[in-house]
């Protein structure tokens, strides 16, 4: 599969393009608002075509699909433009700025007959798959999932601090925590959250949330731009627990998963793997087989409903229904 990339964003250069190089697929065109940036990245990665305009790439490049790592507020617009051109889309998370916009984009892509996938790369890592399988198959009465993704954002001028571009810690990294909780517990009934805007930026730079379920289970999620990096989750049931460190944006090297189930303690080790390559391969396989990806539009809408509820809860200072 030949990809076009809209933007020379950091995640494209740090993760997606290396993932492509490790795969059997290619990036044959890249665009940036600054043509010199596109030219430089194209030279670094041996990309044949570069453009100083996103529309120009869509109109002129001979590609099968687009990868969209643009700011959050631009995801919906450019996903729909790609769909108009008949291009399948792998869009960075979150798919849209709210659940309503996500539904609109999903329906639009369905009407245009293109495959749409949200790029939650961590779900394609074998360790994540193993953790979820342990929770599903071996833990009894799972009653608590706690998930955290925090790091220090040192830059003062950054799209993640822009309310106009739908920034904030929840949209940037808290969505991973919400996604993980949903994979284990499903859809919550209520959400409650508190946030802080420590940069006076108009977006949350810290968030703590509680998700409540009909059966009494709870999910606890937290995100921040103000601490040293912490990314972990813990799943607890009546007969034990599963715990993962370095959970989402995984470091190089071997990774571990720890659990204690029915009095049996285990530490499983996972060889290094490029989870972006696995995500790319899954997307390409789904396009070829005309099947829905694991992180498809419906998944994106469900996650966005929870994100919406958490932010609404903070605004209203009370729990809200999801």
Buried (B, 14 or more C-beta within 10 A) or exposed (E): BBBBBBBBBEBBBEBBBBBBBBBEBBBBBBBBEEBEBBBBBBEEBEBEBBBBBBEBBBEEBEBBBBBBBBBBBBBBBBBBBBBEBEBBBBBBBBBBBBBEBBBBBBEBBEEBEBBBBBBBBBBBBBBBBBBBEBBEEBBEEBBBBBBBBBBEBEEEEBBBBBEEBBBBBBBBBBBBBBBBBBBBBEEBEBBBBBBBBEBEBEBBBBBBBBBBBEEEBBBBBBBBBBEEEBBBBBBBBEBBBBBBBBBBBBEEEEBEBBBEBEEEEEEBEBEEBBBBBBBBBBBBEBBEEEEBBBBBBEBBBBBBBBBBBBBBBBEEEEBBEB
